[in-house]
Amino acid sequence: MAHPAQTNFQDAASPIMEELLRLHDHAMMVIFIISIVVLYTITLMITTSLTHTSMVDAQTVETVWTTLPAFILILIALPSLRLLYMMDEVSDAQLTVKALGHQWYWSYEYTDYQDLTFDSYMVQTQDLAPGHPRLLTVDHNMVVPMNSPTRMLISAEDVLHSWAVPALGVKTDAVPGRLNQTTFTTSTPGLFYGQCSEICGSNHSFMPIAMESTTLGAFENWSTMVLQD
């Protein structure tokens, strides 16, 4: 979960998020090197006492400043394209969950189970238990088994919403009349928080997402309990 004054990403809880962190570090290193080279060049140009007033053509310089940026763009684009294809791949899902956005809460339907549906509302501040985060705690968590590929089908009932869990590297728009899908695999147990990432009205900030990753046995016990209720 994010904390005050945090300047970096949350810890990765899925393979996709781990790849996103690697791509971020790779791009930041490239940007850092470019910045150092540019600052060094500016410093040399400002401090030098040499001038060349008769230069009208510099084919070598023009070749370098054309090919070098192209090479740098390729250096960033190739791992980015690889990651985009990995994020778009939806196959061999062991569990399918449908998330439907409302003003202003989420409802979940486990399509592999009969009648396993529930609404997830934010817990009001005055009702919070000690230690539970404000504006992120919900009355019913979405629960998934750890290390099991999960397919999310995401839509909305009224206006545009967006289902996003940063620790998983997942952010998918919920569009009325359209069924978007994404997939993720949690690599660690825990409780991961997200929020609607599309401005959807006056209570946009009050429809959080709480997703719990647990063992397969604990997930089966939870689903049985919910079905009995």
N, C-alpha and C positions, 0 to 999 in steps of 0.2 A: 504494500500500500504506500502511496505517496506520503511524504511528510513535509512540514513547513521548511521553506528555504531550499527545497530539493532542486538541483539544477540539472540532473541527469535523468535517464529513463528509470522506470521501476525494474526490479530484478526480473529476469525472464522466467516464466513459468511454462513455456512451451517451446518446442524446437523452432517454430517460426519466429518467435520473439528473439531467440538467441541469434538467428541469422540476421534479423533486423539490427540488433546491437552491433554485430560484426560489420554490417554494411555502414552503419553510422560511424563507427570508429575508422573504417577505411576511408570514407569520404572526408572526415575531419582531418585525418592525417594528410590527405592530398591538399586540402584547403590550407592547412598549416604550412606545408612546404611552399605552396604558391605565394602565400603572404610573406614568408621570409625572403624569397627570391625578389619579389616586387619591392619590398622595403629596402633590401640591399641595393637594388638597381637605382631606386630613387635617391638613396644616400650618396651613391657614387656620382650621380648626375649633379646633385646639389653641391657637393664638396670639391669636385674636380675643377682645375683651372685650365684644362685643355678645351679648345673649341675647334670646330671644323665647319667653316662657313661655305665651303665650295662643294659639299656633298649634295648631289641631285639624284643619285640612284644607289640603292643598297639591296641588291637581289638576295644576298645571303641572309640579311636581317629579316626581310619580308618572308623568306622561306621558313625561317625558324619560327617567327611569331604566327605563322599559319599552321604549320605541321604540329608544333608542340601543343597548342590548345586542343587540336583534334585528337592527338594521342591521349591527352588527359581525359577528355570526354569519353573516349572508348574505355579507358581504365576504370571509370566510374560506371559507365552504362552496362558493361557486360555482367558484373555481379548483380546489378540492379535488375536486369532483365531475368536473370536466373531466379532471383528471389520472387519476382512477380509471378513467374510460372509456378513456383512452389506454392505460393499463397492461393493461386487460382485452382489448384488441383483438388478435386473433390472425388475421392474414390475410396472404396472399402471401409465406409463408415460403419461402426458397430452400434451407434446410437444416433437417433435423429430427434432433434428438439426444435419445435416451432416457437419463435418469440414474436408476439404481436404487441406493437406499441399503441398505447392509448394516451389521451390527455387525462391524467398524467401518471401512468403506471404501466407495468409490463405484465402480460399474461403469457404463460408457458404451457405448451402441450407436448407431451412425450408421445410421438406418433407410433412408437413400437409397443406401447401399452394402451390398453383400453381404459378410457376415462381417467387417465392420469393428467389432469390439467389443474392449474391454480393461478391466481393472481398474486402479484408481488408489489406491495405498497411500501413506501418509505415509512419508517417508524418515526413518529413525531418526537421532537426534542424532549418533551416532558415525560415521554414513555420509555426513554432509552435506559437500558440496564447499564450498570457501571462498566466502563471499559469499551463500550460499543461506540464506533465512530459516528459522529453527528452528520446528517445528510447523506449517509452511505448505507446505514443499516436498514434492512427490509424485514417484513414479517415472515416471508417465505423465500428461502434461498433456492436458487437453481442448483441442482446437484448433478454432478457427472462423475463417472468412474475414471480414475487415474490411468494413464497410459492406454486409453481406448480412443481411437479416432471418433470424433463427434461432429456430426453435420448439423449446422444451424440453418434453419429456414426462417427468414426474417421478413416481416411485413408490418403494415400499420393499418389501423382501423379508421383514422380520421385525418391527421396531417402528417407531414414528414417527421420522422424520428431517425435516430441512428443508434444502433446497438454496438457499444464499444467497451472492451475490457483491455486496458493498456498492457497489463502483465502478460497477456496471451498474444499480443500483437494483432488483435482482431478489432475491426471497425467496419461495419456494414450498414448502409442506409436502409431504413424501413420506409418503404414507399407504398401508399395506399393503392391497392389493385395490382401490385407487383410482388412477386415472391423472389427475394434475393437469397443466395446461399453462400455460406462459407464453412470452413472446416478448421478444427484445431485439435490438438492432443495435449493434455496437461501432463507435465513431466514431474510435478511435485504435488504433494497434498497441501491443502490450505484453503483459505477463503480469499477470493480475489474480487476486487471492487471495480466497477465502471460506472459510467453515467451516459445519459443521452447526449450525443454530440451534435445534434442538429436543433437549432432554436425552434421550439415547437409551441410556444405560447408562454403565458404568464408564469406557469409552474414548471418551466423547462428544467430548472435546477433541482427539482424535487421528485425526480423519477430515477433513482439510482439502480444499479445492477449489482447483485451480490451472487457470485458463482462459487460453489463449494466443490472442490476436488477431493475425492475420497477413494478408499479401496473398493474393489468390486463387491465384496461381501457387504460392506457398509451401505453401498448404493442399493443393493438388492433389499436390504432390511428397510432402508428409507422408503423405497418405492412401494414395498408391501404395506408399510404403515400408512402412507398417504392414500393408497387405494382402499384400505380398510376404513379410513376416516371419511 
